[in-house]
Amino acid sequence: MVELSISGDGRFDGTVETVEMHTGGEPVRIVTSGYPPIPGATILDKRRHARENLDHLRKLIMFEPRGHYDMYGVIPVEPDLPGADMAVLFIHNEGYSTMCGHATIALGRYAVDHGIVAPQVPVTEVRLQCPCGLVNVRVEVERTADGFATGAASFESVASFAFSLDQKIDVPGLGGVTFDVGYGGAFYALVETASIGLDLKATPLDRLVDAADRITKAVAKSLPLEHPDDPDLAFLYGTILTDGGEGALDPTRNLCVFAEREVDRSPTGSGVSARIAVAVARGTLGWGEQRRFESVTGAVFSGKAVRADKVGRFDAVRVEVGGRAFYSGRSSFSIEAGDELGRGFLLR
């Protein structure tokens, strides 16, 4: 493998190696080598450093011709929290998110399979530090004739809460929109699709994406957010369009559009946490009552509120989210001298 080198002008000359996974169809590109060490006293310091100094590498592996508009990835970094088994930064088409449930589910398997955490039967616990805090992942493990085999995983969210309920806003092209804002490691606007004259199954995907993006931009502009732990967490990550169901008998369908119009193929783990927190705040969901959430690919996550918590002035809940990730391959990315397009571009 060619060793990574970065010139003073940010030029890249080397190889980035990755393990490829997906959860519910949503990609998880995990960097295994090729990134330089990312300095910082805390994980949010590391996130800022990567954003300000290494963003050309994010574009290299997220953008075309190696990725695409909806690619998602993970950069492992050194943890700074006591007891954390590993720490990660999450990357996508716009930048660096603070929490990602589908990637967390995949990283649980990855940590056990790659010896970061020793396997324990029937469940192995992985303590994963995310930019939003420490997340405990539980991975199903069985002993086979060939060794240990990992399976489904679940994680307990960071403290999740309803930030605001029954808000109303005028959105260009949509008119008046009623929404809630929930936090599950990231902030989301939650909107029932029928209330804006659309349908998650019948309406073309591009119209749904456009509507969600309009809502995100309007809400972000008009509603100041706050998070007691750190101002870096206080931004609207996206909008989740729902079918209005509760997921008790049949899965409730939702579509998450985040970052720069990126479409989550999975049911969105941090979004499930936010939806559960809002349901608890409304009194429509009790402790330990499991719900199921379905994405545009038909993938299903489970979710339930397991205990109460407090974040600053907010009454919060800890949510258990479950799903299944799969390996899809390995990649080795490089770039030839003079290949300007190879530095990354996006078409949509």
Number of C-alpha atoms within 10 A of each C-alpha: 10 10 11 15 15 14 8 7 6 13 13 19 16 17 19 22 19 22 19 18 23 22 25 23 19 22 25 28 28 24 21 16 17 20 21 13 11 18 15 16 10 14 25 19 14 20 25 17 15 23 16 10 11 17 15 17 22 23 22 22 27 26 23 18 14 18 20 18 19 22 21 26 25 24 19 19 21 19 19 14 16 9 12 17 18 21 22 26 22 23 25 23 22 16 16 21 21 24 28 23 28 30 25 30 27 29 24 29 29 21 21 21 16 10 9 13 18 12 25 15 13 12 17 21 21 26 21 24 27 26 24 22 19 21 22 21 25 22 30 19 21 16 13 8 6 6 8 14 16 22 16 18 24 26 26 21 28 26 25 30 30 25 22 16 16 11 13 12 16 13 16 12 10 13 9 13 17 16 23 20 25 29 30 30 28 24 28 31 29 28 23 21 21 13 15 15 9 17 17 19 10 7 12 11 15 10 11 19 21 14 21 25 21 18 26 25 15 15 25 17 10 9 14 10 16 14 18 11 12 10 10 14 22 17 18 23 23 27 30 30 27 24 20 15 15 20 17 13 10 12 20 19 23 27 27 27 25 24 19 16 21 19 19 24 23 27 32 28 30 27 29 30 31 32 29 32 28 27 18 20 20 11 9 10 19 14 13 13 11 19 21 22 28 24 23 20 14 15 19 22 25 19 26 25 26 17 13 15 14 13 15 9 8 15 16 25 29 23 29 25 29 24 24 19 26 20 15 12 11 14 16 15 13 19 16 11 9 8 9 10 11 18 22 20 17 14 7 5
